[in-house]
Amino acid sequence: MSELRIRAKELDGADELAAKRVEFVLDSASDGASGSAGVYLDGNSLGALPAAVPARVADVVGRQWGELRIRSWTESGWWTAPERIGDRIAPLVGAAAGQIVVGDSTSVNVFKAVVGAVRLTRLADPGRDEIVVDATTFPTDGYIAESAARMTGCTLRPVTPDQVPGVLGERTAAVLLNHVDYRSGRLHDLPALTAAVHAAGARVVWDLCHSAGALPVDLDGHGVDLAVGCTYKYLNGGPGSPAYLYVREELQDRFDSPLPGWNSHAEPFGMRPDYEPAPGALRGRVGTPDILSMLALEAALDVWDGVSVGQVRAKSLALTDFFLECVTAYVPDGRVACLTPLAHAERGSQIALRCPDAGDVMRRLIERGVVGDFRHPDVLRFGFTPLYLGFADVERAARVLAEVLAADGD
């Protein structure tokens, strides 16, 4: 057994989160050559299924919907689910209760947040007419920002995150940024960038899709105005699980959503023709919640019981460090290049490796039971979810990668 495999076993033996692994349904497929179980490194796209979810969803369908039917809106707590589940997510992103509402998709919540941010800024300075957006963002964020700019009469200014402080000025109304870059895994400086936006008199919106559940965020501590995020990655809520919207408490009475709906009305069952927003984060709701996926998410969040984000971050860094060490030891020189920053302060919970034939390499990795993903044109992307990944998984993934790449050179 190699030195790295021995170390992996020792690290797994000392892992304080190792017991969490049994709370997930993991890939039982094996590599025919070694008999080893599969390694799932795509939790940054879709988290693994928490083992408690199927029974909970069966109860929602069979008893709450099948037997109680309409009574479940009150007797089963369906009506209050968006804010109740928001309060469960809040500690994972450093927020106090009452500031997060769950519902709709990330894209819809980005639209609410960006337009809402422009409107908040214009309450004090109506002449501001520019939205700054991360030019390297996930495409949908860019599309939404462009639409929000048209709707609010703003100019859209795409720049890289490091350029943001230099372009802020008296025209800036809102800034939309990603906490972690989805391609490279680079972690951006949320505290410093938030402070720079505020110093310029504007509001900031953070997309937390690749950081919530993987690393500390501290929205309240850093005075973030608005934030959005999905729940199907590191929060393991399931495919298409509802996203969430954070509105800082002191801004809630002025938050003007561009999508007012009956669910965010102060009297939702009053059916009044005039709109009066509900108090607090509830004004971020729109229409009828997606109850089945919402309650699946609520069940999935049980895996966080007894776990701190600090523990998760420490293991994430240890896993990614060990993976890079194994890649360096196993992979032929010059075959891959790491795009993810080596510095812990600039690293999320994924490793991106540049490889000329990345699409074909990932296909063969998946055939061998190592599941990551490919980003056009040449990026192998591996996500590290500390609640269910171990160091032996990481060592095996690097070893199989080396074997696949070595076969290319034969």
Backbone torsions as a table, in degrees:
resi	resn	phi	psi	omega
1	MET	NA	134.2	-176.9
2	SER	-69.3	161.0	179.1
3	GLU	-59.0	-39.7	-179.0
4	LEU	-67.6	-36.3	177.4
5	ARG	-67.8	-37.5	176.8
6	ILE	-64.7	-44.3	178.1
7	ARG	-62.3	-39.8	178.6
8	ALA	-59.0	-43.1	179.3
9	LYS	-63.2	-41.1	178.7
10	GLU	-65.7	-42.6	179.4
11	LEU	-64.0	-40.1	177.2
12	ASP	-64.5	-36.5	179.7
13	GLY	-65.8	-27.0	-179.1
14	ALA	-98.5	2.8	-174.2
15	ASP	-76.4	116.2	-178.7
16	GLU	-73.9	-11.8	177.3
17	LEU	-102.1	3.1	-174.7
18	ALA	-58.4	-33.7	-177.3
19	ALA	-66.3	-19.1	-179.3
20	LYS	-69.9	-21.7	-175.5
21	ARG	-56.3	-38.1	-176.3
22	VAL	-70.1	-10.6	179.5
23	GLU	-85.5	7.7	-179.7
24	PHE	-125.7	152.7	172.3
25	VAL	-91.9	111.2	-174.4
26	LEU	-111.2	160.7	-177.0
27	ASP	-60.5	124.5	178.2
28	SER	-98.9	0.1	178.6
29	ALA	-63.4	150.1	-177.5
30	SER	-126.7	159.1	174.0
31	ASP	-82.9	117.9	-175.0
32	GLY	-58.0	-26.7	-178.1
33	ALA	-75.0	-32.1	-174.3
34	SER	-118.7	-16.4	-176.6
35	GLY	77.4	4.7	-177.6
36	SER	-74.4	148.4	176.7
37	ALA	-66.8	157.4	179.4
38	GLY	-66.1	159.8	179.3
39	VAL	-119.5	120.5	-177.3
40	TYR	-99.7	109.4	-178.7
41	LEU	-119.8	37.3	179.2
42	ASP	-126.3	25.9	177.7
43	GLY	-67.5	-12.5	174.5
44	ASN	-80.9	-3.0	171.8
45	SER	-112.1	-46.0	177.5
46	LEU	-149.3	114.5	-179.9
47	GLY	-66.6	154.7	178.2
48	ALA	-66.5	159.4	-178.2
49	LEU	-76.6	119.7	171.5
50	PRO	-66.4	136.9	-170.6
51	ALA	-63.2	-25.1	-177.4
52	ALA	-80.5	-11.8	-172.7
53	VAL	-67.7	-47.3	-175.2
54	PRO	-55.3	-43.4	-179.4
55	ALA	-66.6	-37.5	179.8
56	ARG	-67.3	-41.8	178.5
57	VAL	-66.1	-37.7	178.1
58	ALA	-61.2	-37.0	177.3
59	ASP	-68.0	-41.0	178.7
60	VAL	-60.7	-43.4	-177.8
61	VAL	-74.5	-50.4	-172.1
62	GLY	-76.1	-43.4	-176.2
63	ARG	-97.4	-53.6	-174.1
64	GLN	-67.5	-45.5	177.4
65	TRP	-84.2	-45.9	-173.4
66	GLY	-70.2	-35.8	-176.3
67	GLU	-107.4	-51.6	-177.7
68	LEU	-76.5	-29.5	179.5
69	ARG	51.8	-125.8	-172.2
70	ILE	-61.9	-23.7	-179.7
71	ARG	-65.1	-20.6	-178.0
72	SER	-67.4	-20.3	176.9
73	TRP	-58.5	-33.7	177.7
74	THR	-106.2	-49.2	-173.8
75	GLU	-69.9	-30.3	178.6
76	SER	-102.1	2.6	176.0
77	GLY	75.6	22.0	-179.7
78	TRP	-60.4	-41.7	-173.4
79	TRP	-62.9	-35.8	-176.4
80	THR	-92.9	3.6	-175.5
81	ALA	-58.3	-42.2	-176.6
82	PRO	-57.9	-43.0	179.8
83	GLU	-83.2	-31.8	178.6
84	ARG	-63.7	-45.4	179.9
85	ILE	-72.3	-32.0	174.3
86	GLY	-58.8	-39.3	178.4
87	ASP	-67.9	-25.5	176.5
88	ARG	-77.2	-31.2	177.2
89	ILE	-75.9	-31.1	-173.1
90	ALA	-48.7	-48.1	-178.9
91	PRO	-64.1	-24.2	-178.8
92	LEU	-75.5	-16.3	178.4
93	VAL	-121.1	15.8	175.9
94	GLY	69.8	44.6	-179.2
95	ALA	-127.4	145.0	172.8
96	ALA	-75.5	163.2	179.5
97	ALA	-61.4	156.5	174.5
98	GLY	85.1	12.2	-177.7
99	GLN	-121.9	-4.0	-178.1
100	ILE	-125.3	133.5	173.9
101	VAL	-122.8	137.7	-177.1
102	VAL	-102.2	136.9	177.8
103	GLY	153.6	158.3	179.8
104	ASP	67.2	-177.1	-179.6
105	SER	-94.8	168.5	175.5
106	THR	-58.0	-42.9	-178.3
107	SER	-59.5	-45.4	179.5
108	VAL	-63.0	-40.9	-179.2
109	ASN	-71.1	-32.6	173.6
110	VAL	-61.2	-42.9	179.4
111	PHE	-62.1	-47.7	177.8
112	LYS	-56.4	-47.0	-173.4
113	ALA	-68.1	-43.5	-176.8
114	VAL	-68.3	-46.6	177.7
115	VAL	-64.1	-42.4	177.9
116	GLY	-60.6	-37.7	179.4
117	ALA	-65.8	-42.9	177.5
118	VAL	-60.4	-44.8	-178.9
119	ARG	-64.6	-37.6	177.5
120	LEU	-63.4	-44.6	-179.6
121	THR	-64.0	-39.8	-176.3
122	ARG	-72.5	-13.3	174.1
123	LEU	-62.3	-33.9	179.6
124	ALA	-96.9	-28.4	-176.2
125	ASP	-144.9	86.4	-173.8
126	PRO	-61.4	-18.2	-175.0
127	GLY	-83.6	-5.5	-177.9
128	ARG	-71.3	131.9	-170.2
129	ASP	-142.1	32.5	179.8
130	GLU	-135.5	135.1	173.8
131	ILE	-111.5	124.8	177.6
132	VAL	-97.7	132.4	-178.6
133	VAL	-133.1	147.2	175.8
134	ASP	-62.6	117.1	-177.5
135	ALA	-69.5	-17.3	-179.5
136	THR	-101.0	12.8	-173.6
137	THR	-66.4	163.7	169.8
138	PHE	-55.6	134.1	-170.1
139	PRO	-49.4	-41.1	-176.6
140	THR	-60.0	-39.0	178.4
141	ASP	-58.8	-39.5	177.2
142	GLY	-65.8	-42.0	179.0
143	TYR	-61.6	-45.2	-178.6
144	ILE	-64.8	-42.4	180.0
145	ALA	-61.4	-39.2	178.7
146	GLU	-64.6	-41.9	178.5
147	SER	-66.2	-41.3	178.2
148	ALA	-62.6	-36.8	178.2
149	ALA	-64.5	-43.1	178.3
150	ARG	-62.6	-42.1	-176.6
151	MET	-65.8	-35.7	-175.2
152	THR	-98.0	1.8	-179.6
153	GLY	72.0	28.2	-179.2
154	CYS	-100.3	161.4	169.1
155	THR	-93.5	138.9	178.6
156	LEU	-95.6	132.3	-178.8
157	ARG	-124.2	97.7	178.4
158	PRO	-82.1	127.7	176.6
159	VAL	-143.5	162.3	174.5
160	THR	-75.1	154.2	-177.0
161	PRO	-54.8	-36.1	-179.6
162	ASP	-69.4	-18.0	179.1
163	GLN	-89.2	-10.7	-173.4
164	VAL	-56.2	-51.6	-177.1
165	PRO	-56.2	-32.7	-177.4
166	GLY	-77.1	-15.4	-177.7
167	VAL	-106.9	-6.1	-179.9
168	LEU	-69.9	142.5	180.0
169	GLY	-166.4	-161.9	-174.3
170	GLU	-71.3	-12.5	177.0
171	ARG	-90.7	-17.4	-172.8
172	THR	-67.3	125.5	177.8
173	ALA	-103.7	-44.3	-176.7
174	ALA	-149.1	153.3	178.7
175	VAL	-131.6	129.1	178.4
176	LEU	-112.6	121.7	-175.9
177	LEU	-133.9	154.4	173.0
178	ASN	-98.4	134.6	178.2
179	HIS	-69.3	-42.7	177.2
180	VAL	-126.6	130.6	178.8
181	ASP	-68.0	128.6	-173.7
182	TYR	-69.6	-25.7	180.0
183	ARG	-82.9	-54.4	-169.9
184	SER	-92.9	-20.6	-174.6
185	GLY	81.7	11.5	178.9
186	ARG	-69.3	131.9	177.5
187	LEU	-93.8	121.2	-179.8
188	HIS	-89.5	159.5	-172.4
189	ASP	-82.9	86.1	-177.4
190	LEU	-59.6	-47.3	-179.1
191	PRO	-60.2	-47.3	-176.3
192	ALA	-68.4	-41.8	-179.3
193	LEU	-69.1	-38.0	176.2
194	THR	-61.4	-44.2	179.5
195	ALA	-63.3	-38.3	179.8
196	ALA	-65.8	-41.8	178.9
197	VAL	-63.7	-43.7	179.8
198	HIS	-64.9	-38.2	179.1
199	ALA	-62.8	-27.6	178.8
200	ALA	-86.3	-0.6	177.8
201	GLY	83.5	17.7	-177.4
202	ALA	-112.7	178.0	178.7
203	ARG	-113.6	149.0	-177.1
204	VAL	-118.6	141.7	174.8
205	VAL	-118.7	126.8	178.4
206	TRP	-109.6	133.3	173.0
207	ASP	-94.4	116.8	-174.2
208	LEU	-104.8	18.1	-172.9
209	CYS	-55.1	-36.9	-175.7
210	HIS	-104.5	16.0	178.0
211	SER	-128.1	-33.9	-178.4
212	ALA	-62.1	124.7	-178.6
213	GLY	88.5	-0.8	-179.7
214	ALA	-120.7	-25.8	-177.4
215	LEU	-158.8	160.1	179.4
216	PRO	-63.8	141.9	179.7
217	VAL	-117.8	-48.9	177.8
218	ASP	59.4	59.2	179.5
219	LEU	-58.5	-46.9	-178.6
220	ASP	-65.8	-44.2	-176.2
221	GLY	-62.4	-30.5	-177.9
222	HIS	-101.6	6.6	174.4
223	GLY	67.1	30.0	178.3
224	VAL	-62.1	138.9	-178.0
225	ASP	-77.8	-58.6	-178.4
226	LEU	-139.5	150.2	177.6
227	ALA	-148.7	153.5	177.5
228	VAL	-134.9	161.7	176.2
229	GLY	-171.0	157.7	174.6
230	CYS	-91.7	171.0	-178.3
231	THR	-123.6	3.2	-175.6
232	TYR	-95.9	0.2	177.7
233	LYS	-94.0	-105.7	-175.5
234	TYR	-71.1	-13.3	176.3
235	LEU	-91.8	-5.9	168.5
236	ASN	59.5	35.5	-175.7
237	GLY	-80.2	-10.1	178.9
238	GLY	103.8	160.7	-176.5
239	PRO	-59.2	126.7	179.0
240	GLY	71.9	14.5	179.2
241	SER	-61.3	150.6	-172.5
242	PRO	-65.2	149.1	177.9
243	ALA	-86.6	-174.6	-179.9
244	TYR	-139.9	158.8	179.3
245	LEU	-128.3	126.6	175.5
246	TYR	-104.6	128.5	173.5
247	VAL	-126.4	117.5	-177.8
248	ARG	-56.1	138.4	-170.5
249	GLU	-52.3	-43.7	-175.2
250	GLU	-70.7	-11.0	179.6
251	LEU	-101.1	-9.6	-170.0
252	GLN	-62.4	-35.9	-177.9
253	ASP	-72.9	-10.9	178.8
254	ARG	-113.3	-4.0	-179.3
255	PHE	-69.3	120.4	-176.1
256	ASP	-113.9	95.5	-176.6
257	SER	-71.0	138.4	176.6
258	PRO	-77.1	-4.0	-179.9
259	LEU	-125.0	68.7	177.1
260	PRO	-70.7	137.6	179.9
261	GLY	-140.6	172.6	-176.1
262	TRP	-65.0	-26.9	179.8
263	ASN	-72.9	-18.8	178.7
264	SER	-104.1	9.9	178.7
265	HIS	-78.3	146.5	177.4
266	ALA	-61.2	-30.8	176.0
267	GLU	-127.1	78.8	-173.3
268	PRO	-60.2	-28.1	-179.4
269	PHE	-100.3	7.4	176.3
270	GLY	-77.4	-21.8	178.3
271	MET	52.7	40.1	179.4
272	ARG	-79.7	146.5	179.3
273	PRO	-71.0	-25.2	179.6
274	ASP	-93.4	145.3	-176.8
275	TYR	-95.4	129.4	173.4
276	GLU	-128.4	113.0	-174.9
277	PRO	-66.2	144.7	175.9
278	ALA	-66.8	159.0	177.3
279	PRO	-75.8	156.1	173.3
280	GLY	71.2	-158.9	-176.5
281	ALA	-66.7	-15.9	-179.2
282	LEU	-58.8	-23.2	179.9
283	ARG	-70.4	-4.3	173.0
284	GLY	-84.5	-8.1	175.6
285	ARG	-74.2	162.0	178.0
286	VAL	-129.8	-81.0	-177.6
287	GLY	-113.2	-164.1	-176.9
288	THR	-59.6	128.3	-178.1
289	PRO	-64.9	153.1	175.2
290	ASP	-81.4	87.6	-168.2
291	ILE	-63.9	-43.2	-176.6
292	LEU	-61.6	-50.4	-179.9
293	SER	-71.7	-31.4	178.7
294	MET	-62.5	-45.4	-177.4
295	LEU	-78.8	-23.8	169.9
296	ALA	-64.6	-41.7	176.6
297	LEU	-61.6	-43.7	-179.6
298	GLU	-58.9	-41.4	177.8
299	ALA	-66.1	-39.2	-178.8
300	ALA	-63.1	-32.0	-178.1
301	LEU	-69.0	-11.2	177.1
302	ASP	-61.3	-25.2	-178.6
303	VAL	-65.3	-15.6	-180.0
304	TRP	-84.4	-5.0	179.4
305	ASP	-60.0	126.7	177.9
306	GLY	79.1	9.1	-177.7
307	VAL	-117.3	137.6	174.3
308	SER	-103.9	150.9	177.5
309	VAL	-64.3	-29.9	176.9
310	GLY	-61.7	-41.8	176.1
311	GLN	-61.6	-43.3	-178.8
312	VAL	-63.4	-43.9	-179.7
313	ARG	-63.3	-43.2	-179.8
314	ALA	-61.0	-43.0	-179.9
315	LYS	-71.1	-37.0	178.1
316	SER	-57.2	-47.3	179.4
317	LEU	-65.0	-38.8	178.6
318	ALA	-65.7	-40.9	179.3
319	LEU	-64.8	-46.1	-177.9
320	THR	-69.4	-36.8	174.6
321	ASP	-59.8	-46.3	-177.0
322	PHE	-66.6	-38.8	177.6
323	PHE	-60.3	-46.2	179.9
324	LEU	-64.2	-36.8	176.9
325	GLU	-63.6	-43.6	179.2
326	CYS	-66.3	-40.5	177.9
327	VAL	-61.0	-44.6	179.0
328	THR	-60.7	-39.3	-177.7
329	ALA	-75.0	-35.3	-170.6
330	TYR	-99.3	-38.8	-169.9
331	VAL	-79.0	136.7	178.4
332	PRO	-55.1	139.6	-178.4
333	ASP	-54.9	136.7	175.1
334	GLY	78.6	0.3	-176.1
335	ARG	-81.1	-31.0	176.8
336	VAL	-135.3	158.3	175.0
337	ALA	-131.7	134.8	-177.5
338	CYS	-82.3	125.3	177.2
339	LEU	-90.8	-20.3	-176.4
340	THR	-79.6	134.7	179.3
341	PRO	-58.0	142.6	178.5
342	LEU	-78.8	-28.5	-179.6
343	ALA	-66.9	131.2	-178.9
344	HIS	-58.2	-37.2	-177.0
345	ALA	-67.6	-13.0	-178.3
346	GLU	-118.5	14.9	-175.3
347	ARG	-117.7	131.7	172.9
348	GLY	-81.9	-136.6	-178.5
349	SER	-120.2	35.6	176.2
350	GLN	-142.7	160.1	174.7
351	ILE	-123.6	129.0	177.9
352	ALA	-112.3	124.9	179.2
353	LEU	-115.5	129.7	177.0
354	ARG	-84.9	131.1	-176.1
355	CYS	-147.2	126.3	-173.1
356	PRO	-54.9	-37.5	-179.0
357	ASP	-112.3	46.8	-170.9
358	ALA	-57.1	-40.2	-178.0
359	GLY	-61.2	-45.8	179.6
360	ASP	-69.2	-38.8	178.4
361	VAL	-61.6	-44.1	-180.0
362	MET	-65.6	-37.7	177.6
363	ARG	-58.6	-43.2	-178.1
364	ARG	-73.9	-31.7	173.9
365	LEU	-61.7	-45.0	-179.8
366	ILE	-63.4	-38.0	176.1
367	GLU	-60.8	-29.1	179.4
368	ARG	-90.6	4.4	176.7
369	GLY	91.9	5.6	177.1
370	VAL	-105.1	107.5	-171.7
371	VAL	-103.6	110.0	168.9
372	GLY	-123.4	-151.1	172.9
373	ASP	-146.5	170.1	-174.0
374	PHE	-118.5	133.9	174.7
375	ARG	-120.1	126.2	-177.4
376	HIS	-56.0	138.9	1.2
377	PRO	-98.2	-15.7	-167.6
378	ASP	-148.3	32.0	-174.2
379	VAL	-114.8	125.4	168.1
380	LEU	-92.2	124.5	-175.8
381	ARG	-117.8	128.6	-178.9
382	PHE	-125.6	121.3	178.9
383	GLY	-98.0	141.4	-176.7
384	PHE	-118.1	109.5	-178.3
385	THR	-105.1	102.4	-170.7
386	PRO	-62.5	-22.4	-178.2
387	LEU	-69.1	-24.5	-179.0
388	TYR	-132.5	0.2	177.5
389	LEU	-98.5	143.6	175.7
390	GLY	-117.6	172.4	-178.4
391	PHE	-71.6	-30.7	175.4
392	ALA	-65.2	-35.4	175.3
393	ASP	-59.6	-45.9	-176.4
394	VAL	-64.9	-44.0	179.3
395	GLU	-62.3	-43.8	-179.2
396	ARG	-64.3	-40.7	179.7
397	ALA	-60.0	-44.1	179.6
398	ALA	-66.4	-38.1	-179.9
399	ARG	-65.5	-44.1	179.4
400	VAL	-66.8	-38.9	176.0
401	LEU	-57.5	-45.4	179.7
402	ALA	-62.1	-40.6	179.7
403	GLU	-65.1	-41.0	179.0
404	VAL	-64.5	-44.1	-178.7
405	LEU	-70.5	-35.7	177.1
406	ALA	-64.6	-37.3	178.7
407	ALA	-62.2	-30.6	177.5
408	ASP	-63.4	-31.5	-175.6
409	GLY	-85.6	-6.1	-178.4
410	ASP	-75.1	NA	NA
